[in-house]
Structure formats: C-alpha cells, structure tokens
Amino acid sequence: MEVPSCQCRSSYDDCKKTADWLLVRTKQRPRVAIICGSGLGALADLIDDKIVFPYQDIPVAGHAGQLVFGKLQDRECVCMQGRFHYYEGYSIDTVTYPVRVFFLLGVETLIVTNAAGGLNGSYNVGDIMVIKDHINLPGFCGQSPLVGHNDDRFGVRFPCMSDAYDRNLRTLAIQTAHEQNCGGFLQEGVYCMVAGPTFETIAECNILQKFGVDAVGMSTVPEVVAARQCGLRVLGLSLITNKAVTDYDSNEKANHEEVLATTGLRARDLQRLVRHLVTKI
Ligand SMILES: *[C@@H]1O[C@H](CO)[C@@H](O)[C@H](O)[C@H]1NC(C)=O
C-alpha cells in the first residue's frame, strides 16, 4: 500500500528557480538579508542603488510588498519590505519561502524585526528588545516550517535551536545600540510567537509570563527556524509597541492603532540601529 506523505514543503527546485530568477536580474550578491516587521518597512527606503522586485513579479511569491536589493551604508543587502504572516492565511511554508531563497542567493546573516507586545513588567512601550531566545508556540501544535519531507540541501532533519540567536550578533547589536544612543530603551529577552490574529487574553498573557516570555508577537519564529536549518546566522529585534494586559481590573485594551503609532515613533531609532549594525557584520 502506498502511504501518501505530507506535501507541505516547497521543493528545493522551486526555491532555486526563484533564486536563479533573481540572480540573473541583479549583479548584487548580498550577504545580509533583512525582514522588516509591521510598520518598519521604511528601512528599505534608506537603501541606495536600489533594485526593487515587487513580490507579484517574482515567480511563486504573490503578495503586497517588495524585495529590495541595494546598499545600506555601502553594505550590500536585500530587504523584504512586507513579510508573509501566518494569520493572513499563508502556510508556514510560504511564510518561510523567502528565507530559503535568501540562502540560495548566498545570504549568510538574517536580521528580522517585528512589533511585539511587552509582557515583562519592566518593559516600556518604545523599548527595543534584542531577541535572546524564542518560544515557537505554533510549533508546539505542529506548525513548523520543517514538517514534511526534508531536503538535506537545506539542512538536517533535526536542527539545533539552542543557539538560534547568534551570540556575537547580539553583542554587536547591544554595542551598536549604545553607540547610537538607544541604550536607554534597550532590552534583551525571550520572544514568543502566537498565531494570532487576536491579541492575547489575560489568561493567555499570564501563561506566557509564567513561561518566561518577555515579548509576544505573531511572526518571526518560522523564518528563524528555517534560517537556522540552513545555517544562516540570525539577529532578531522586537519593537515593544504596547504592553500586554495582565490585570482583570485594567481598562487598557490592545489595539493595532496603538501598535502602529508607537512603531512610527521609534521606528527611526530601530532603522538607525540596523543601518549601523550591517556595516559591522
Ligand atoms: C524582565 O526584564 C528585566 C530587565 O531586562 C530582567 O532582568 C528580568 O529577568 C525580566 N523578567 C522578569 C520576569 O522580570
């Protein structure tokens, strides 16, 4: 009897086709890729000598957003302006597809940014958190980008995640943050991904705090898992855009407008940090 296997992962050849399509259209060979989180896409506007590919033009993509090749402070990089979110209905495979393409383009370092809710009581809205570790909550329930047939050309079947966020990059980020006057609102902590799109209930926030989570959001982790499998070094930065509500007597309510307003305020600091960081990588 033939047992059908899960076909949830795009093939190596699909990713290769996309990478080759890009490689013939740009002479740039970036070693650093940046994924811009919600409200943080303006970073791509700072790129010089831009070559822009709207996602809808790239084979197998198809989404609002664009891939921007160019230079940040003279360092070649490629930037995803607009990422794919699981809550938008994309499969975890689609969410991580660009990361595998980056790998095939020759990228070695991935910088991911996101907007997140602060769960650590000592965090303030507007803080920038260097991600030290993550909890892959969707992964607990089987939503991992590595489920399905494993092609060894991307990496091993059971990759290690205890060193997911590169220690040297974290040190470099903290050092650069101090040089760029961001030290006063810098944190380092644990990020947890939830699928969303609802914000968390109070009971859920209480669980996450007990898990040791400092910030919670709806992205990043699948991309990091895929990146680590294929050996990319990863740096993650969360902008704390709201404080999660953990008290039943509170009248505070998480809302997307607050998230966007805060992102607007601190996004420029985060951009400056990333821009100076890439020159040191
Ligand atoms: C919260 O953040 C502070 C400062 O970064 C840290 O020392 C602490 O361990 C974190 N966790 C909790 C539960 O307070």
The ligand as an SDF file (V2000), in Angstrom:
LIG
                    3D

 14 14  0  0  0  0  0  0  0  0999 V2000
   12.3330   41.3750   32.7420 C   0  0  0  0  0  0  0  0  0  0  0  0
   13.3240   42.2280   32.2520 O   0  0  0  0  0  0  0  0  0  0  0  0
   14.3340   42.5280   33.1770 C   0  0  0  0  0  0  0  0  0  0  0  0
   15.2190   43.6140   32.5730 C   0  0  0  0  0  0  0  0  0  0  0  0
   15.6260   43.2840   31.2930 O   0  0  0  0  0  0  0  0  0  0  0  0
   15.0730   41.2340   33.5240 C   0  0  0  0  0  0  0  0  0  0  0  0
   16.0980   41.4870   34.4640 O   0  0  0  0  0  0  0  0  0  0  0  0
   14.0860   40.2090   34.0720 C   0  0  0  0  0  0  0  0  0  0  0  0
   14.7320   38.9810   34.2830 O   0  0  0  0  0  0  0  0  0  0  0  0
   12.9470   40.0080   33.0900 C   0  0  0  0  0  0  0  0  0  0  0  0
   11.9740   39.0340   33.5490 N   0  0  0  0  0  0  0  0  0  0  0  0
   11.0960   39.1820   34.5480 C   0  0  0  0  0  0  0  0  0  0  0  0
   10.2050   38.0300   34.8230 C   0  0  0  0  0  0  0  0  0  0  0  0
   11.0270   40.2020   35.1980 O   0  0  0  0  0  0  0  0  0  0  0  0
  1  2  1  0
  1 10  1  0
  2  3  1  0
  3  4  1  0
  3  6  1  0
  4  5  1  0
  6  7  1  0
  6  8  1  0
  8  9  1  0
  8 10  1  0
 10 11  1  0
 11 12  1  0
 12 13  1  0
 12 14  2  0
M  END
$$$$
